[in-house]
Amino acid sequence: MKLTFEEYCSAFEGCGLAITESQYDSFQHYGEFLVEYNEKVNLTAITDPKEIMIKHFLDSCLLLKYAEIPESASLIDVGTGAGFPSVPLKIMRPDIKITLLDSLAKRITFLEQLCGKIGADAEFIHGRAEDFGRNPEYREKFDFATARAVANMSLLSEFCLPFVKTGGEFIALKGPSEDIAAGESAVRLLGGEIGDITEYELNGEKRKIVHVKKISQTPPKYPRNSAQIRKKSL
């Protein structure tokens, strides 16, 4: 069942975010294409329109409430999957320059088609974070890195911090149960420092946004290769 513009307004405004009719149209196209494409490629377990709006779109967009993202900032979404949180952020803030990185070619194909449909300009990378994090074209080139993944902070930081410029920020969207402090030594080793941890509820479910400041360059030996990462976490 298609949600109305008023239903989107109510949900977004309830979280302190405003939405235009044009943005609503983009989210509608996104949700419909996601459900359609999901029938041939597994992108999400969430297919109900209201749940897609809340758990994918609104959850992604709350970064704009809890993080300060300057005009025309560059952002790489590591392990982006079906485009969360970066594509919803792009819909709300077209000025943000997004790069979508995923190891599965089928997901990148979906994202290329999606962004074409909704008119969202983006760069697409098919590959592993540990490989592109060592590539001079991408290493320490971004103002922000984001990840919305189940991996722990130690692993996510090794994947994400190498992409971030000194002075930039890695932002992790996490569930409520993880002990963030357990990843603190790995974060320091990679040139980061755990900053604010914002805890909030969305539709009765607890969430965390973890801010990791990039305070110095990541040592050249990181990220390690896949075999080393699998063998032992930092």
N, C-alpha and C positions, 0 to 999 in steps of 0.2 A: 504494500500500500504506500503510495507516494505521500511524503510529508509536505505540508504547506509551508509557505514562507513565514507565516505567523508562528508555526510550531518551531521552526529554526530560530526565529527571533527570540522567542520565549526561552529556549534552551541556552542560547548564547548570551542573551542579556542577563539571564539568571546567574551567569558566571562572570559578569562584568565585561562582556565583549559585545561590540555592535557588529551587525552584518547587513550588507546591502543586498538588493534583489539580484544584482549581477553575481555576487559571491554565492548566493543561494543557488542560482542556476548552475554554477560550476560544481558545487557540491552535489547537486542532483545528478548531473551527468557523471560525475566521479562514482557515486554510489551505484548507479544503474550499470555502468560499465564494469565496475568491480564485481558485482554479482553475476553478470553475464560471463565475464572472462573466467570467473572462479569455477565455472562448470567444466572447464577444460584444463585449467592450471590451478593448483591449490594455493590460494593467496591468503585466505582468511576463513576462520570458522564462524565468523559473525556475518550473517546475511540479512538479518532483519533491518529494514531502513532506519528505524529509531535507534537501534543499537549501533548501527554504523555511524549515525550522526553523533551519538554520545561517546562511544568507546573508541572510535577512530578519529573522527573529525574534530569534535570539541576537545577531546583529550590532547590531541596534537596542538590545537590552537591555544591552549592554556599556557604554552610557552611564552606567548606574547604578553600574558599577564604577569608571569613570574620571572621573566628574563628581559633584560634591556638589550634589544637588538637594534643597533644603529641603522640609519638609512643606507641602503646599498651594501649592506654587509654580505660577506661570502660565507656560505654554510655548506658543509658536506654531511650528508646523511649516510652513516656507515651501517651496512646491512639493512638497507631501506625497505626491503620486502615489497609491500604494495604501496609504498610511498609515504609512510608515516614516520616522523611527523612533518617531513619537509614539504610535500605537495600541498597539504592544507595550509601550512604557513605561507606558501607562495600565493595561494588563492587570497589570503587575507592581506598579505604584504607583497605585492608584485615587485617591489624594489629589491627584495632579497635575492641574491644570486645563489641558486641551489645547484649542487652536484649530487647525483644519486648513484651510490655505489652498492652493488649487490653481486654475489658470487654465482647466482643462477641466471642464465641467459633468458629464460622464459619470463622472469620477473622484469628484466630490463626491457624486453620487447613489449610487455604490458605497459610499462611506464612511458615508453616512447609514444605508444599509441594514445594512451590517456592524456599526456601533456599536449599532444597534437589536437585532441578533441576539445580540450578546455582552454587552449591558447596559452599554456604555461611554458615559458622559456626555461630550459634546464640543460645541464650537461649530464650524460649518462655514461657510467663506467661499469663494464662487466668484468669482475675480477675479485680477488681476495684483498681484504684490508691490509694484511701483513705484507703483500707484494707491493701494492700501490703506496703504502706508507713509507717505503724506501725509495720510491721514484721521485727524483728531484723536481719533476713537474708538479707534483702534488704535496710533497713533504713540506710541512710548516708554511703552507700557502693560504690557509683559511682563517677567517675571524672566529668561526664557530664550527664545532663538530657535534653532531647529535647521534644518539642511538636509543632505540626503543626496543630493547632486547632482554632476554631472560638471563644472559651471561652475567657473571659476577663483576664487580667494579674493577678488580685486578685485570681481568681479561679484556673488558671493554676499554679500559684506559690504555692498554697496550695497542689495541686496534685503533683507537681514536686520537689520542694525544699527539702522535707523530704528525698528524695532518694540521695541527693548530699552530698558528703563529704565536711567538712569545707576546704576551699581553692579551691573547684571545681566550677562548673558553670552550671546554667540552661540557655539554649538558646531557645528562643521562635521565631518561624517564623510567622510573623504577616502581616496582610493587612495594608494599609496606613492610615486608618481613626481612629484607636483606640487611645485614650488618654492614653499613657503609664503611665504618671505621676499619674493618678487616682489609679493605683495599688501600688504606692510606699509605703504607710503605711502598707499594707498587706505584701509586700516583706520584709520590716524591721522586722515586727513581727515574720516572719518565719525564720529569720536569714540571710536574703539576703540584697543585695544592688544593685540597678540598675546601670549598667555600661554603656558601649557604646551602642548606638542605630544606627545601620547602615541602611541607606535608599538607595535603589537602584531601578533600573527598569529592568524588564525582559520581553522582547517582547512587550514593550510599556506599561506594567502594573507595577504600583508602589508596592514595597514590603518593609518590615522592618525586620531586625534581631535584637532582643533585648537580650543583655547579662546581666544576673543577677549573680553577684558573691556571693558565699556562704561564709559569713564572720564569722558566729558563728553557733553553733548547733541549730537546730529547737527545740523549746520547746516541751516537751513530749506530750502535749495535742493536737498537730497538726500532721497529718491532722485530722479534726473532722470526725464524722461519716456522712453517706450520708444524713440523715434527717436534721442534723444541717447545713450542707453545703447548702442544698436546701432552708432551712428556711432563712438564712442570710449569705451574703458574708462578708468576713473580711474587 
